C-alpha cells in the first residue's frame, strides 16, 4: 500500500507539473498580437501598467493579456513602466513582448523634418511625431544663449535644419533631438559641399538663405538653379536682390500675389528692395533640392526675372532692364485681366 501511495503521489505531481507546463505555454508562449500590419504601442511618461494594457487592447488586435499581466506583476514592471514606441508583431510571444517592454527595447520611428516657412511650424510638425511636446522644443530654441552655443541666432536658426526623414527613438528628449539635427546638418555640410559654398563665396548659412528665397520664388525643380544663378549674379554685382518673397516675409503676408509700391516701403532688414545684400537669415527652411540648386547654380548672364504671364509658376528671365520691363508689362496685363489686385 505504501508503495502504491508513492506511485499515486508521483502521478499526481507529474500531472500537476504537466498541467503547469501546458498552462505556462498557453499564457506565456502564446502569440497575442493578431494584426499583420505594423502595430506600434506608444507609452507616454504618464502611462501606468494599466493604461499600457488598455492601449494594447484598444489599439492592437490581441487575444488574452493574462500572461503579460502576470509577468508584469511578478517582475515589478508596474513600478518601472518605460516610455517609448514598441513595435509588436504576431511572431512575438507574450514572454518576448514582456521582455521588450520591461527592458525598454523600443523600436526607432521615422520623423520627417519638413521644408516649411517657420521654425514654429517645424516644431509643431515634429512634436506631432514624437513624445516630446512642442513647448519643450520651443523653449530650448527660444533660448538665445543655447542657440549661440550652436552657432545660430533667431534669424539664422532655420539654416540648422536639413529636411529629410530620420530614424529616432519616439521618446527622444528636446536636447537630444537638437543634437541629432546638428549631427545631420554636419553630415550634409560635408567637406565637398562646404568647399563648394566657399568656392562661390558663401557660408552654409548664406547658401541656406539664398535657397530659401529661391524656393519661395519657384516650385519648379528644373528652374531653381536658374533662379539661384540670377540672385548670385546680382550679389556679385552689388545689386539689390529685389526679391518679392523677402517683402512678403517682412510683411508676414505670404498670400500676396501682387507686390505694390506701398509694400516695398516696409522697413525691415528682410526687405531686399530697400536693404542691400542678403536678409539676416533664411525666410523658410529650404529643402535639400533648394540647397543643391544654389551649390550647383546655373551660370548665365540673367539679372532680372518676372513670373510668366501664363501663370505656370515659372519665369521669364532677362539680361537688361528693358527686357525685364517688357516681361513685367505682360505679367501685369495678365494680372489685370484676371482682376488680381493684391
Buried (B, 14 or more C-beta within 10 A) or exposed (E): EEEEEEEEEEEEEEEEEEEEEEEEEEBBEBBBBEEEEEBBBBBBEEBEBEBBBEBBEEBBBBEEBBBBBBBBEEEEBEEEBBBBBBBBBBEBBBBBBBBBBBEBEBBBBEBEBBBBBBBEEBBBBBBEBBBBEBEBBBEBBBEEEBBEEBBBEEBBBBBBBBBBEBEBBBBBBBEEBBEBBBEBBEEBBEEEBBEBBEEBEBBBBBBBBBBBBBBBBBEEEEBBBBBBBBBBBBBEEEEBBBBBBBBBBBBEEEEBEEBEEEBBEBEBBBBBBBBEEBBBBBBBBBBEBBBBBBBEBBEEEBBBBBBBBEEEEBBBBBEEEEBBEEBBEBBBEBBEEEEEEE
